[in-house]
Amino acid sequence: MLNIGLLGAGSFGSKIKSKLQLAGNLVWTADSTSDYTALEKPDWVFIATPNEFHYEQAKFFLERGINVFLEKPAVLNSMALKELIDISI
């Protein structure tokens, strides 16, 4: 069973939480003000925080080899997106 983290407790995060619980073991849910660097490292992190936080949060988890799902828009510019893609390969 996959261990999943959900970063984002607002509108979209609340909508997908129950679905993630069905898809795997939801080990934590945190909001955009939480210290996500101290949380258990799951197999997947779903990021549903405000758009301006996506890049920093996704980069943190990708650099640690954790799979990331970003709600749209993934990031705010194409250079940031390219960097995240390069990290994930």
Buried (B, 14 or more C-beta within 10 A) or exposed (E): EEBBBBBBBEEBBEEBBEEBEEBBEBBBBBBBEBEBEEBEEBBBBBBBBEEEBBBEBBBBBBEEEBBBBBBEEBBEEEEBBEBBEEBBE
